[in-house]
Amino acid sequence: MVHKIRWGILATGGIAATFAEDLKLLPDAEITAVGSRTLEAAQAFAARFDIPRAYGSWDELAADPDVDVIYVATPHSAHHRATRICLDAGKAVLCEKAFTINAAEAEDLVSRARDRGLFLMEAMWTRFNPAVRRIVSLVSDGAIGEPRVLASDFGFVGPDDPTHRLRNPELGGGALLDVGVYPVSFAHLFLGTPHSIASWARLSPQGVDETTGIVLGYESGALGVLSCSIVASQPVAAVISGSQGRIEVPRFPRPDRFTLVIEGRDPETFEYSLEGHGYTYQAREVMRCLREGLTESPLMPWQATLEVMRTLDTIRAQIGVRYPSES
């Protein structure tokens, strides 16, 4: 009988609820506690998901001796503070993406986890999706030859309210850190760290990026062409093109299918029946790592998170987005 991993959930917004729903699908997971900035919010969330303990502060949640790992689900502007509280209390952490506001904050968290021998992972759930794992295997096995061009976009029409988190600089607003992190991380997964970066963006009156275009160049000769937006309804898809074919990925970043296109052959579509909302796969990986005594996941290692954050920093510097907390 595998012992259950006891989860704490920090924050009570929409993504926290989605994750809690998926944790309920895993028989070896148990949600022990939830923490919020107010006790009322924590108690309402606890009642909704039948969680035995509710705390009105992040520190109280982190101090709970019966919690093995904490899922940080705040807006990314608070990821550094919330995760630091958890690590300093000796807790393993799964932190939502974008991992932090900038690379300096990410480096601080990784250093704290390393010094304390604690597990820490960015919740880039796309990397654990079974379709994506199969794509990684196919590309590694040379199914499309040498990867040469990766194109990916993620955009939607968001609220026009200047106080909304997507448009609020105080909350790390803008397209890049909210949804652009997906194409950037996807490109990193297949092409690694870019050798050159060129970016352009349209900024809002509040000073956050509404739409950003990114061109990444690699020493291998590969090219990444990415875009993100909070004012345009984009296809939200990805294509990896190689010297012998390509892989088309619709419904990115939660694909339940992809198509392998090889010159001279009929296209082959691979389909998957995903569990829940798609968060179970990363939760399983966290619990596997904890049981095996690992401090980082080989599927989402610290170095990958840091390299993606440095790329995001460079893009923001090029498009002129700087957050108040960085001044």
Order of alpha helices (4+ residues) and beta strands (2+ residues): beta-alpha-beta-alpha-beta-alpha-beta-alpha-beta-alpha-beta-alpha-beta-alpha-beta-beta-beta-beta-beta-beta-beta-alpha-alpha
